[in-house]
């Protein structure tokens, strides 16, 4: 029986609709829709891949009527002017949906450049399909210290549960194995998550289960998608004020 850390969190996130849309400029430039803003306007691979977030964000996105898109997103996660941590994400891709067929596809490439750190850039190739309300995505990232493979599935609202269901799986291969205090070495690991959502009485409920293949002291080498290395159950609720 695997060790299970039961972590229950109930977070009331009260936000207004106006606070979520920070578009500073929007123009039509020769068939391209240009958007400049401080809130991300795009996710790639049907929601699997998205630019980084930080304390200060800004980006420029160009989308053509044919489905071609490209842009750049900059995020600063530093806490002060003396502690800058700026990441610049440059992306390009193509997205198409067949009219009235319920089917669409997408593919592209994103480059992550750590401007203020002496770290080589990393790149991620992604693709996704949408089929009758369900979305599936896959991505492969080549980082300076490891390679990542991610799979994503959003099945929409399931008829049996009456809840939104999405799942994510990741595999991480380390370029240099991590040596633990016990002498054991960690060369690769996996993580996963299952997320359920449902709206009730104007409140959005989000229930998720996350886990990894690492246990105990092995968790010192974990740096995946999940907030915790050990298995965890999370509950979150959000309700708008207006």
Secondary structure as GFF3:
##gff-version 3
##sequence-region A 1 242
A	DSSP	beta_strand	12	13	.	.	.	ID=ss1
A	DSSP	three_ten_helix	17	20	.	.	.	ID=ss2
A	DSSP	beta_strand	23	29	.	.	.	ID=ss3
A	DSSP	beta_strand	32	37	.	.	.	ID=ss4
A	DSSP	beta_strand	56	64	.	.	.	ID=ss5
A	DSSP	beta_strand	68	76	.	.	.	ID=ss6
A	DSSP	beta_strand	86	98	.	.	.	ID=ss7
A	DSSP	beta_strand	103	114	.	.	.	ID=ss8
A	DSSP	beta_strand	122	131	.	.	.	ID=ss9
A	DSSP	beta_strand	134	142	.	.	.	ID=ss10
A	DSSP	beta_strand	146	157	.	.	.	ID=ss11
A	DSSP	beta_strand	164	179	.	.	.	ID=ss12
A	DSSP	beta_strand	185	200	.	.	.	ID=ss13
A	DSSP	beta_strand	203	212	.	.	.	ID=ss14
A	DSSP	three_ten_helix	216	221	.	.	.	ID=ss15
A	DSSP	beta_strand	232	238	.	.	.	ID=ss16
###
